[in-house]
Amino acid sequence: MDHCIHVILGQRVWYLSRTQLENDMFCSTDDLAQAFNERGFTKYLHVDFDSAVEDYTKALELKKSPIFYYNRGLIHYRLGEQPSP
């Protein structure tokens, strides 16, 4: 099943499938990155760490942001994972 995400831009809210997001049908790259980051955070709060890491990684593919790296790193820290040298 294709998961949906809401994207808030100004006063408008869109409910988009992952396919639509990846095809950049409605949003700028920065907005899409932020949407994936926010969805990742929601998944983090629901202790769905694997899916959250996927969303943070997708956000990072779209935009290199220290916040996205931090959020993804926080999950690895919570899981007790150490970065490889």
C-alpha distances in whole Angstrom, upper triangle without the diagonal:
4,6,9,13,16,19,23,25,28,28,25,21,18,15,13,10,10,11,14,15,15,17,19,19,21,22,25,24,25,23,20,21,22,19,17,21,20,17,18,21,19,17,20,22,19,20,17,19,17,14,17,19,16,16,20,20,18,21,24,23,23,26,28,29,31,29,26,28,29,26,24,28,28,25,27,30,28,27,31,30,33,32,34,37
4,7,10,13,16,19,22,25,25,22,18,15,12,10,6,6,8,10,11,12,14,16,16,17,18,21,20,22,20,16,18,19,16,14,18,18,14,16,19,17,16,19,21,19,20,17,19,17,13,16,17,14,14,18,18,16,18,21,20,20,23,25,26,28,26,23,25,27,24,22,26,26,24,26,29,28,27,30,29,32,31,33,36
4,7,10,13,17,19,23,23,20,16,13,10,8,6,6,9,11,11,12,15,16,16,17,17,20,19,20,18,15,16,17,13,12,15,14,11,13,15,13,12,16,17,16,17,14,16,15,11,13,15,13,12,15,16,14,16,19,19,19,21,24,24,26,23,20,23,24,21,20,24,24,21,23,26,25,25,28,27,30,30,32,35
4,7,10,13,16,19,19,16,12,10,6,5,4,6,9,9,9,12,14,14,14,14,15,17,17,18,15,13,15,15,11,11,14,13,10,13,15,13,13,16,17,16,18,16,18,17,13,14,17,14,12,16,17,15,15,19,19,18,20,23,23,25,23,20,23,24,21,21,24,24,22,25,27,26,26,30,29,32,31,33,36
4,6,10,13,16,16,13,10,8,6,5,6,7,11,10,9,12,14,13,13,13,12,15,15,15,12,10,12,11,8,8,11,9,7,10,12,11,12,15,16,15,18,16,17,17,13,13,16,14,11,14,16,13,13,17,17,16,18,21,20,22,20,17,21,21,18,19,22,22,21,24,26,25,25,29,28,30,30,32,35
4,6,10,13,12,10,6,5,4,6,9,10,13,11,10,14,15,14,13,12,11,14,15,15,11,10,12,11,7,10,12,10,9,12,13,12,14,17,17,17,20,18,20,20,16,16,18,17,14,16,18,16,15,18,19,17,18,21,21,23,20,18,22,22,19,20,24,24,23,26,28,27,28,31,31,33,32,34,37
4,6,10,10,8,6,5,7,7,11,11,14,11,9,13,14,12,12,9,8,11,12,11,8,8,10,9,6,9,11,9,10,13,14,14,16,18,19,19,22,20,21,22,18,17,19,18,14,15,18,15,13,17,18,15,16,19,18,21,18,17,21,22,19,20,24,24,23,26,28,28,29,32,31,33,32,34,37
4,6,7,6,5,7,9,11,14,15,17,15,13,16,17,14,14,11,10,12,14,12,9,10,12,10,8,12,13,11,12,15,15,15,18,20,20,21,24,23,23,24,21,19,21,21,17,18,20,18,16,19,20,17,18,20,19,21,19,18,22,22,20,22,25,25,25,28,30,29,31,34,33,35,34,36,39
4,6,5,7,8,12,13,16,17,19,16,14,17,17,14,14,10,8,10,12,11,8,10,13,11,10,14,15,13,15,18,18,18,21,23,23,24,27,26,26,27,24,22,24,23,19,20,22,19,17,20,20,17,17,20,19,22,20,19,23,24,22,24,27,27,27,30,32,32,33,36,35,36,35,38,40
4,6,8,11,14,16,20,21,22,19,18,21,21,17,17,13,12,13,16,14,11,14,16,14,13,17,18,16,18,21,21,21,24,25,25,27,29,29,29,30,27,25,27,26,22,23,25,23,20,23,24,20,20,23,21,24,22,22,26,26,24,27,30,29,30,33,34,34,36,38,38,39,38,41,42
4,7,10,14,16,20,21,23,20,19,22,22,19,18,14,14,16,18,17,14,16,19,16,15,19,20,17,19,22,22,21,24,26,25,27,30,29,30,31,28,26,28,28,24,25,27,25,22,25,26,23,23,26,25,27,24,24,28,28,26,29,32,31,31,35,36,35,37,40,40,41,40,43,45
4,7,10,12,16,18,20,16,16,19,19,16,15,11,11,14,17,16,13,14,17,15,14,17,19,16,17,21,21,20,23,25,25,26,29,28,29,29,26,25,27,26,22,23,26,23,21,24,25,22,22,25,24,27,24,24,28,28,26,28,31,31,31,34,35,35,36,39,39,40,39,42,44
4,7,10,13,15,17,14,14,17,18,15,14,11,11,14,16,16,12,13,16,14,11,15,16,14,14,18,18,17,20,22,22,22,25,24,26,26,23,21,24,23,19,21,23,21,19,22,23,20,21,24,23,26,23,22,26,27,24,25,29,28,28,31,33,32,33,37,36,38,37,40,42
4,6,10,12,14,11,11,14,15,13,11,9,10,13,15,16,12,12,15,14,11,14,16,14,14,17,18,17,19,22,22,22,25,23,25,25,21,20,23,21,18,20,22,19,18,21,22,19,21,24,23,26,24,22,26,27,24,25,29,28,28,31,33,32,33,36,35,37,36,39,41
4,7,10,12,10,10,13,14,13,12,11,12,15,16,17,14,12,15,15,11,13,16,14,12,16,17,16,17,20,20,20,23,21,23,22,19,19,21,19,16,19,21,18,17,21,21,19,21,24,24,26,24,22,25,26,23,24,28,27,26,29,31,30,31,34,34,36,35,37,40
4,7,8,6,6,10,11,10,9,9,10,14,14,16,13,11,14,14,10,11,15,14,12,15,17,16,17,20,21,21,23,20,22,21,17,17,20,17,14,17,19,15,15,19,19,17,19,22,23,25,23,21,24,26,23,23,27,27,25,28,31,30,30,33,32,34,33,35,38
4,5,5,6,9,10,11,10,11,13,15,16,17,15,12,14,15,12,12,15,15,12,15,18,16,16,20,21,20,22,19,20,19,15,16,18,15,13,17,17,14,15,19,18,17,20,23,23,26,24,21,24,26,23,22,26,26,24,27,30,29,29,32,31,33,32,34,37
4,5,5,6,9,10,11,12,13,15,14,16,14,10,12,14,11,10,13,14,11,13,16,16,15,18,20,19,20,17,18,16,13,14,15,12,10,14,14,11,12,16,14,14,17,20,21,23,22,18,21,23,20,19,23,24,22,24,27,26,26,29,28,30,29,30,33
4,5,5,6,9,9,12,13,15,14,17,15,12,14,16,14,13,17,17,15,17,20,20,19,22,24,23,24,21,21,19,16,17,18,15,13,17,16,13,15,17,15,15,18,21,23,26,24,21,23,26,23,22,26,27,25,27,30,30,29,32,31,32,31,32,35
4,5,5,6,6,8,10,12,13,15,13,10,13,15,13,13,16,17,15,17,20,20,20,23,25,24,26,23,23,22,18,19,20,17,15,18,17,14,15,18,16,14,18,21,22,26,24,21,24,26,24,23,27,28,27,28,32,31,31,34,33,34,33,34,37
4,5,5,7,8,8,10,9,12,10,7,10,12,9,9,13,14,12,14,17,17,17,20,22,22,23,21,21,19,16,16,17,14,12,14,14,11,11,14,13,11,14,17,19,22,20,18,20,23,20,20,24,25,24,25,28,28,28,31,30,31,30,31,34
4,5,8,10,10,11,10,13,12,9,10,13,12,11,14,16,14,15,19,19,19,21,24,24,24,21,21,19,16,17,17,13,12,14,13,9,11,13,11,10,13,17,18,22,21,18,20,23,21,20,23,25,24,25,28,28,28,31,29,30,28,29,32
4,5,9,10,11,10,14,13,10,13,16,14,14,17,19,18,19,22,22,22,25,27,27,28,25,25,23,20,20,20,17,16,18,17,13,14,16,14,12,16,19,21,24,24,21,23,26,24,23,27,28,27,29,32,32,32,35,32,34,32,33,35
4,6,6,7,7,11,10,8,11,13,12,13,16,17,17,18,21,22,22,24,26,27,28,25,25,24,20,20,21,18,15,17,17,13,13,15,13,11,14,17,19,23,22,19,22,25,23,23,26,28,27,29,31,32,32,35,33,34,32,33,35
4,6,9,10,13,12,10,14,15,14,15,18,19,18,20,23,23,24,26,28,28,30,27,27,26,23,23,23,20,18,20,20,16,16,19,17,14,17,21,22,26,25,22,25,28,26,26,29,31,30,32,34,35,35,38,36,37,35,37,39
4,7,10,12,10,9,13,14,12,14,17,17,17,20,22,22,23,26,27,27,29,27,27,27,23,23,24,21,18,20,20,17,16,19,18,15,17,21,21,25,23,22,25,27,25,25,29,30,29,32,34,34,35,38,36,37,36,37,39
4,6,8,6,6,10,10,10,12,14,15,15,18,20,20,22,24,25,26,28,26,26,25,22,21,22,20,16,17,18,15,13,16,15,12,13,17,18,21,20,18,22,24,22,23,26,27,27,29,31,32,33,35,34,35,33,35,37
4,5,5,6,9,10,11,12,14,15,17,18,20,21,23,24,26,27,29,27,26,26,23,21,22,20,17,17,17,14,12,14,14,10,11,14,15,19,18,17,20,22,21,22,25,26,27,28,31,31,32,35,33,34,31,33,35
4,5,5,6,9,10,11,12,14,15,16,18,20,21,22,24,26,27,25,24,23,20,19,19,17,14,14,14,11,9,11,10,6,7,11,12,16,16,14,17,19,19,19,22,24,24,25,28,29,29,32,30,30,28,29,31
4,5,5,6,9,10,11,12,14,15,17,19,20,21,23,25,26,24,23,23,20,18,18,17,14,13,14,12,9,10,11,7,6,10,10,14,13,12,15,17,17,17,20,22,22,24,26,27,28,30,29,29,27,29,30
4,5,5,6,9,10,10,12,14,15,17,18,20,21,23,24,23,22,22,19,17,18,17,14,14,15,12,10,12,13,9,10,13,13,16,14,13,17,18,17,18,21,22,23,25,27,27,28,31,30,30,29,31,33
4,5,5,6,9,10,11,12,14,15,16,18,20,21,22,20,20,20,17,15,16,14,11,11,12,9,7,10,10,7,9,12,13,16,15,13,16,18,16,17,20,21,21,23,25,26,27,29,28,29,27,29,31
4,5,5,6,9,10,10,12,14,15,16,19,20,21,19,18,18,15,13,13,12,9,8,10,7,4,7,8,6,6,9,9,12,11,9,12,14,13,13,17,18,18,20,22,23,24,26,24,25,24,26,27
4,5,5,6,9,10,10,12,14,15,17,19,20,18,18,18,16,13,14,14,10,9,12,10,7,10,11,9,9,11,10,12,10,9,13,14,12,13,17,17,18,20,22,22,24,26,25,26,25,27,29
4,5,5,6,8,10,11,12,14,15,17,18,17,17,17,14,12,14,13,9,10,12,10,8,11,13,11,11,14,13,15,13,11,15,16,14,15,18,18,18,21,23,23,24,27,26,27,26,28,31
4,5,5,6,9,10,10,12,14,15,16,14,14,14,11,9,10,9,5,6,9,7,5,9,10,9,11,13,12,14,12,9,13,14,12,12,15,16,15,18,20,20,21,24,22,24,23,25,28
4,5,5,6,9,10,10,12,14,15,14,13,14,11,8,10,10,6,5,9,8,6,9,11,11,10,11,10,12,9,7,10,11,8,9,13,13,13,16,17,18,19,21,21,22,21,24,26
4,5,5,6,9,10,11,13,14,13,14,15,12,9,12,12,9,9,12,12,9,12,15,14,14,15,13,14,11,10,13,13,10,12,15,14,14,17,19,18,20,23,23,24,24,27,29
4,5,5,6,9,10,11,12,11,12,12,9,7,10,10,7,9,12,11,10,13,15,14,15,17,16,17,14,12,15,15,12,12,16,15,14,17,19,18,19,22,22,24,24,27,29
4,5,5,6,9,10,10,9,8,10,7,4,7,8,5,6,9,10,9,12,14,14,15,15,14,15,12,9,12,12,8,9,12,12,10,13,16,15,16,19,18,20,20,23,26
4,5,5,6,9,10,10,9,12,10,7,9,11,9,8,12,13,11,14,17,17,16,17,15,15,11,10,12,11,8,9,12,11,10,14,15,14,16,18,19,21,21,24,27
4,5,5,6,9,9,10,12,10,8,11,13,10,11,15,15,14,17,19,19,19,20,18,18,15,13,16,15,11,13,16,14,13,16,17,16,17,20,21,24,24,27,30
4,5,5,6,5,7,9,7,5,9,10,9,10,13,14,14,16,18,19,20,20,19,19,16,14,16,15,11,12,15,13,11,14,16,14,15,18,19,21,22,25,28
4,5,5,6,6,9,8,6,8,11,10,10,13,15,14,16,19,20,20,20,18,17,14,13,14,13,9,9,12,10,8,11,13,10,12,15,16,19,19,23,26
4,5,8,9,12,11,9,12,15,13,14,17,18,17,19,22,23,22,22,20,20,16,15,17,15,12,13,15,12,11,14,15,12,14,17,19,21,23,26,29
4,5,8,11,10,9,13,14,14,15,18,19,19,21,23,24,24,25,23,22,19,18,19,18,14,15,17,14,12,16,17,14,15,18,19,23,24,27,30
4,5,9,9,9,11,13,14,14,17,18,19,20,23,24,24,24,23,22,19,17,18,17,13,13,15,12,9,12,13,10,11,14,16,19,21,24,27
4,6,6,6,9,10,11,12,14,16,17,18,20,22,22,23,22,21,19,16,17,17,13,12,15,13,10,12,14,12,12,15,16,19,20,23,27
4,6,5,6,9,10,10,12,14,15,16,18,20,21,20,19,19,17,14,14,14,11,9,11,10,7,9,11,9,9,12,12,16,17,19,23
4,5,5,6,9,10,11,13,14,15,17,19,20,20,20,20,18,15,15,15,13,10,12,12,9,10,13,12,10,14,13,16,16,19,22
4,5,5,6,9,10,11,12,14,15,17,18,19,19,19,17,14,15,16,13,11,14,14,11,13,16,14,14,17,16,19,19,21,25
4,5,5,6,9,10,11,12,14,16,16,17,16,16,14,11,12,12,9,8,11,11,8,11,13,13,13,16,15,18,18,20,24
4,5,5,6,9,10,10,12,14,15,15,15,15,13,10,10,11,8,6,9,10,7,9,12,12,11,14,13,15,15,17,20
4,6,5,6,9,10,11,13,14,15,15,16,15,11,12,14,11,9,12,13,11,12,16,16,15,18,16,18,17,19,22
4,5,5,6,9,10,11,12,13,13,15,13,10,11,13,10,9,13,14,12,14,17,17,17,20,18,20,19,21,24
4,5,5,6,9,10,10,10,10,11,10,6,8,9,7,6,10,11,10,12,14,15,16,18,16,18,16,19,21
4,5,5,6,9,10,10,11,12,12,8,8,11,10,7,11,13,12,12,16,17,16,18,16,17,15,17,20
4,5,5,6,9,10,12,14,13,10,11,14,12,11,14,16,15,16,19,20,20,22,20,21,19,21,23
4,5,5,6,8,8,11,10,7,9,12,11,10,13,15,15,16,19,20,20,23,21,22,20,22,24
4,5,5,5,7,9,10,6,7,11,11,9,12,15,15,15,18,20,20,22,19,20,17,19,21
4,6,7,10,13,13,10,11,14,14,13,15,18,18,18,21,22,22,24,21,22,19,20,22
4,7,9,13,13,11,12,16,15,14,17,20,20,20,23,24,25,27,24,25,22,24,25
4,6,10,10,9,10,13,14,14,16,18,19,20,22,24,25,26,24,24,21,23,24
4,7,9,7,8,11,12,12,14,16,18,18,20,22,23,24,22,21,18,20,21
4,5,5,6,9,10,11,12,14,16,17,18,20,22,23,21,21,18,21,22
4,5,5,6,9,10,10,12,15,15,16,18,20,21,19,18,16,19,20
4,5,5,6,9,10,10,13,14,15,16,19,20,19,19,18,20,22
4,5,5,6,8,10,11,13,14,16,17,19,17,18,16,19,21
4,6,5,6,8,10,11,12,14,15,16,15,15,13,15,17
4,5,5,6,9,10,10,12,14,15,14,14,13,16,18
4,5,5,7,9,10,11,13,15,14,15,15,18,20
4,5,5,7,9,10,11,13,12,13,12,15,18
4,5,5,6,9,10,10,9,10,9,13,15
4,5,5,6,9,10,10,11,12,15,18
4,5,5,6,9,9,11,12,15,18
4,5,5,6,5,7,8,12,15
4,5,5,6,7,9,13,15
4,5,8,10,13,16,19
4,6,9,12,15,18
4,7,10,13,16
4,7,9,12
4,6,9
4,6
4
